[in-house]
Amino acid sequence: MKLKSLVLAAALLPAFGSAFADDQTHNIVLDGGPYHWSTGLSTTHEIGDFTDTWTFTYSGAPGLATGFFGNIFNGVSDIDFTSATLNGTDLLTYNVPLLSGSLFAAEPVSGVLTLIVSGTTTGGVASYGGTLDITSAVPEPSTYGMLLGGMGILAFLARRRKS
């Protein structure tokens, strides 16, 4: 009896379909510079689990990354995010009625950025999108004034010492 049940279950398994991984890799060069870079991101997934790896390149100047990605439930299909990391740092993801995603601000970065997003698509084809902005420190004009003033004082002291 058990053998008949196992054979029947194995025969019916393909009829029910199964979830599959819909993993994607995206490589993006950010626009902008020398102190601000920005880009948009978007992708679409079939039903099932996925892990997307987004690689962003820019000049590599140290800066702060700010951005978000999200999905809005359209009444049929939806994405629930299970995890997200930016250069290995965990990002908070949320899944509330009608909306899911992540929002991050002032994450320190330099060089190549890697955003890894994992989730599950239900109900049909669904997509998510967002933005990523990187801003590096811009010296204030007063900083240059202090630098020049300090160099002037050092030059004056060095000249005075030689006398």
Residue pairs with C-beta under 8 A, 6 or more apart in sequence:
19 47
19 48
19 49
19 120
20 46
20 48
20 49
21 48
21 49
21 50
21 51
22 45
22 46
22 48
22 49
22 50
22 121
23 50
23 51
23 52
23 53
24 43
24 45
24 50
24 52
24 53
25 52
25 53
25 55
26 41
26 43
26 52
26 53
26 54
26 55
27 55
27 57
28 39
28 41
28 54
28 55
28 56
28 57
29 56
29 57
29 58
30 37
30 38
30 39
30 56
30 57
30 58
30 132
30 134
31 37
31 38
31 39
32 38
32 58
33 58
33 59
34 59
34 61
34 136
35 61
35 63
35 135
35 136
35 137
35 138
36 133
36 134
36 135
36 136
37 58
37 59
37 133
37 134
38 131
38 132
38 133
38 134
39 56
39 131
39 132
40 129
40 130
40 131
41 54
41 69
41 115
41 129
41 130
41 131
41 132
42 127
42 128
42 129
42 130
43 52
43 127
43 128
43 129
44 125
44 126
44 127
45 79
45 119
45 121
45 125
45 126
45 127
46 121
46 125
47 77
47 121
47 122
47 123
47 124
47 125
48 120
48 121
49 118
49 119
49 120
50 118
50 119
50 120
50 121
51 116
51 117
51 118
52 116
52 117
52 118
53 114
53 115
53 116
54 113
54 114
54 115
54 116
54 117
55 112
55 113
55 114
56 112
56 113
56 114
56 115
56 132
57 112
57 113
58 113
58 134
60 110
60 111
60 112
61 110
61 136
62 108
62 109
62 110
62 136
62 137
63 108
63 109
63 110
63 134
63 135
63 136
63 137
64 105
64 106
64 107
64 108
64 109
64 134
64 135
64 136
65 86
65 104
65 106
65 107
65 108
65 109
65 113
65 132
65 133
65 134
66 104
66 105
66 106
66 107
66 132
66 133
66 134
66 135
67 103
67 104
67 130
67 131
67 132
67 133
68 101
68 102
68 103
68 104
68 130
68 131
69 84
69 101
69 102
69 117
69 128
69 129
69 130
70 99
70 100
70 101
70 102
70 128
70 129
70 130
71 78
71 79
71 81
71 99
71 100
71 101
71 126
71 127
71 128
72 98
72 99
73 97
73 98
73 99
73 100
74 126
76 123
76 124
77 121
77 122
77 123
77 124
77 125
77 126
78 100
78 121
78 122
78 123
78 126
79 100
79 119
79 120
79 121
79 122
79 126
79 127
79 128
80 95
80 100
80 119
80 120
80 122
81 93
81 94
81 95
81 100
81 101
81 102
81 117
81 118
81 119
82 93
82 118
82 119
82 120
83 90
83 93
83 116
83 117
83 118
84 90
84 91
84 93
84 102
84 115
84 116
84 117
84 118
85 91
85 114
85 115
85 116
86 104
86 107
86 109
86 113
86 114
86 115
87 107
87 109
87 113
87 114
88 114
89 107
91 102
91 104
92 102
92 103
92 104
93 100
93 101
93 102
94 100
94 101
94 102
100 119
101 128
101 130
102 117
109 134
113 132
113 134
115 132
117 128
119 128
